Amino acid sequence: MAAGGKTPLRIAGLIARSFINSKLTPLFVAASLLLGAFAIWKTPREEEPQIVVPMLDVFVQMPGASPAEVEQRASIPMERLLREVPGVEYVYSISQPGMSLLVVRFYVGTKEEDAIIKTYNKLYSNFDRIPQGVSQPLIKVRSIDDVPIMALTLWGKNYDSYQLRQIAGELENQLKQLDNVSETKIIGGLPRQVRVTLDTQKLAAYGMMPGAVVAQLQQANARGDAGSFARDNQQFAVEAGRFLGTANDLQQIVVGVRQGRPVYLRDVAASIADGPAEPEDYVLYANGAAANGPVRGDYPAVTITLAKRKGTNATDITQAAEKKIESLRGYLLPPDLNVTVTRNYGETAKDKSDELLKHLLIATLSVTLLIALALGWRESGVVLIAIPVTLALTLFIFYFFGYTLNRVTLFALIFSIGILVDDAIVVVENIVRHFRMPANCGRNLSAIAVEAVDEVGNPTILATFAVIAAILPMAFVRGLMGPYMRPIPVGASAAMLFSLIVAFIVSPWSALRLLRHYAERVTNEHEPEGWTTRLYRRIMDPLVAHARRRWLFLGSMVVLLLLACSLVAFKLVKVKMLPFDNKSEFQLIVDMPNGATLEQTTRVAQELGQYLGKQPEVVNYQIYAGTSGPYNFNGLVRHYFLRHGANQADIQVNLQNVHQRSAQSHEIAKRLRPDLVEIGNKYGARLKLAEVPPGPPVLETLVAEV
């Protein structure tokens, strides 16, 4: 006991006494809010959390070998080598005629640089073991930042694939100059090509073989440094040769000598055509039933994709790209050419983060209103100060640790509001109770508030750390779900710690200024109980006084708990890791039978597209036949970007904005799947309707390792 019989203040009381009348407290509030505003402004916005899962693709060529030979001579030996690399979790191999692909996935959280170095060291130190006929491995690193955040589709009534490809090439060069754009790619279109058709009779007349002509063309299409010379006190560099640019350049190439006279390419060629290459794929664009405008039917198209650098803001990049396109109208882009944004993850990330921030504000105001109804509007004012300060500090922690603003981090904040207000409520309620006590009539209000905080300080600290102990273990979950869901335990734990600090620093300071009217009305008599207290007594007194009623109440709680658990056993409720997300896109993967031509695959994809275009929620769709469309995170893991066969096609379907339709994207996909499968069965096509998963993607729905 201290002098005078008073108990010495504990840590909560000491903190409250230091800050209750300090001029630093309002500065702390202002600084916290400014840090939160800075975090919202500077933190990159993305749809999904950043997951560090190093994944490498290893390609090996073995021309002329069958899949069985590739497997035995290349795939299996490389699998054994790669499994020796520390940190490797899975190795998948795909053996195809003349080629092997190995997918190496490291454990979640492994540093990408370490994974790359270890893989390179293992493979390069074993080059002496490469069998005859097998090429050296080509290693490519895959990460979530490879996923295109934006897709621009060029199409128009008056443009063919060749013209669109030329315009797309110029537009791509402009977009590459934007800040933080890491990779661009052109999908579709016919590139320029000078095609030489040799006349076999003329070749025979000159005694030449096609291979000799090809060798001469390769030699002629070269330019190199031939030395230098000095003249008139200047040094001149000499270059020999030139690159071929036109069909006329090819006609004048000497490909041989006959009877002392040069033989030109025009002498042995049936034709030399400068124009579009032979089609290896088809890309088509079509509007759906929900599109604005009467344009219907599919048109040749070319798609340009943009990926961003790691840690940059997707919203800023996509907005800069849209401004760049507008500035090129009438200069590089003709007025009648349509440039449709068929993917904009920057916009969707901004929409989702803005919507979640709005719900965060709504949740804060709802909690404040509830407290106002239960305790009073002045008490709710104290809590209304505490919540934004706590959330602002938590947002800064997200920024400090490198998290992005996405649906998981913002969900963590919304989830935290329900528990972080407990500390402030306990402190405020106890301060009000002490202000109303007759024994404190006429005493210093600051001392009363400090005693009230000190009285509930230790239980509040214990309750806070108990909640943290219950939430924090979620941060140590392994696998892909670990880093995906980690912002929830990290954010909630940080919010609880900050709420405790705010409850001891800010809440007593604000309560002293907002609740002093209670002390002014205090008399030497106890105030009558409120209606809530009387209601609580009416319920609890019988339970406390009668043992039978207590056991009856506890038994009813057990029965209700068992009934709730039985809902899962009887499948009345579905248990899932994550709910379906309401996306505005999905992808239809089409695999025709082996041997199907590119034209046949395109016709089947067009029939499927015509059905999709009639759906009321479909804004537009793009057909990618013989090539892969812009892939998402799901396609990155499943390697959809390697689809380039003549019997393969992708259909990218874009739906209305979530605010413009009542049906969820998963419901739409379920509704369309039976009819799409029926159309595909007519042609022997296998279809996969790939939705964007609500969480981290997997290689397949079911993967068995034998």
Secondary structure, 3 states (H helix, E strand, C coil): CCHHHCCCCCHHHHHHHHHCCCCHHHHHHHHHHHHHHHHHHHCCECCCCCCCCCEEEEEEECCCCCHHHHHHHHHHHHHHHHHCCCCEEEEEEEEECCEEEEEEEECCCCCHHHHHHHHHHHHHCCHHHCCCCCCCCEEEEECHHHCCCEEEEEECCCCCHHHHHHHHHHHHHHHHCCCCEEEEEEECCCCEEEEEEECHHHHHHHCCCHHHHHHHHHHHEEEEEEEEEEECCEEEEEEEEECCCCHHHHHCCEEEEECCEEEEHHHHEEEEEEEECCCCCEEEEEECCCCCCCCCCEEEEEEEEEEECCCCCHHHHHHHHHHHHHHCECCCECCCCEEEEEEEHHHHHHHHHHHHHHHHHHHHHHHHHHHHHHCCHHHHHHHHHHHHHHHHHHHHHHHHCCCCECHHHHHHHHHHHHHHHHHHHHHHHHHHHHHHCHHHCCCCHHHHHHHHHHHHHHHHHHHHHHHHHHHHHHHHCCCCHHHHHCHHHHHHHHHHHHHHHHHHHHHHHHHHHHCHHHHHCCCCCCCCCCHHHHHHHHHHHHHHHCHHHHHHHHHHHHHHHHHHHHHHHCCCCCCCCCCCCCCCEEEEEEECCCCCCHHHHHHHHHHHHHHHHCCCCEEEEEEEECCCCCCCHHHHHHCHHHCCCCCEEEEEEEECCHHHCCCCHHHHHHHHHHHHHHHHHHCCCEEEEEECCCCCCCCCCCCCCC
